[in-house]
């Protein structure tokens, strides 16, 4: 038979007090943390069609026929030499792709250019899932 000792009661009380203090501090830190403003719903990025370092890059509103149909790219599609570059717009308005996922850029055009530089002449292989 287990009996409750003074030591156990004090230990449980101290643990509960510590947890409550930790939650209170975490809550105030979250409340005081600067919040990133959501990007203003501005105009869609401009379409582009150019040759960059010998590669044809194109970008414009997605027409639903792409890999995700504009799901992550906010309805925007980018291609390199006719192959779709999977793009995604971040909450802060920057853009990333499967090629430079950790280097966000300001526009889909600069994203396509960065991907061409990263490919170094290699063909863009279509992204297939599953």
Phi, psi and omega in degrees: 000133182262138178246149180278126180255162178299322180298316179296317180298314180296321179295316179294318180296317180294320178296318179294320179295319178296318179295318179296318179295320178297317178295320179296316179295318180296319179296319180289327178293321178293320180294327181274347184293140177293137181260135177287129179286139176292142181297140178294142179288087182262190180293153177294152178302149181294146174287154177213155177205106184209167173256122181235120183050042177081002181245140178273119178246137180223149177207145178179182180304136179287145181252018176084356182264357184279186184305311179246002179061033179084012184304304182268332185274013177063033180082023182239139182237141178232135175232151173236118183052038177085352179263134183291132172262118181292119182239158178213138176264130179281168180298332181274004178095353178280168184236144175225162177225176178292339181276318179235068186292331184256013179232079181295146179232169188282327186223158176299327178297313179292332175294315179296319178296317178297322178295319178299315179298318181292324180294332179051043177092347179290148178289150174279118180270131181301142178279123177238134178246136174074000000 
